[in-house]
């Protein structure tokens, strides 16, 4: 662009003669405008860059929230079911089961004597106060395990046994072994039961319970079986 300066005036081909003062003011305004435009472009660029960085992080966070953690399943080892002589259940029982040994080993030294089986009534009750609970333990069984032979070592005195089910399970029978060798079988008759707390066996006269055995099959992904021994 051709610029001609004459005294206090400057000549621009596009604008003609301007005073130097007006030219300087106009020049300063153009510079300010250029700085504003540059600053605005820089702000937009930074904002877009931050948004592009945050988008993958948000997507990754959403994917992490969507992940469902499943418990690790181990190979299921099955064994032949053990039914001792004199067991009162006469129907055909599962040929093989998954064995869950008791967390605590309790030895019954008296000879085992099976009492006549009791038909279970599935009476729903509330858990007693904490001070009345003498002993408790639980076991979780899975659907893919099919029939599971769960065992509990108790070795304690009480007046009642309670069964807490968390899930849906088919139950076959339970064995309650006392310290004198008597074994009370509770017949669930292969019926399905849902979540709740049930009376498993009452004995008004206090007894020393050695072990409890429950044969069950989960019909939900997992079922937690809890056993309680309570006192009056």
Secondary structure by P-SEA (a helix, b strand, c coil): cbbbbcccbbbbcccccccaaaaaaaaaaaaaaaaaaaaaaaaaaaaaaaaaaaaaaaaaaaaaaabbbbccccbbbbbccccccccccccccccccccccccbbbbbccccccccbbbbccccccccccccccccccccccccccccbbbbbbcccccbbbbbbccbbbbcbbbbbccccbbbbbbcccccccccccccccccccccccbbbbbbbbcccbbbbbbbbbcc
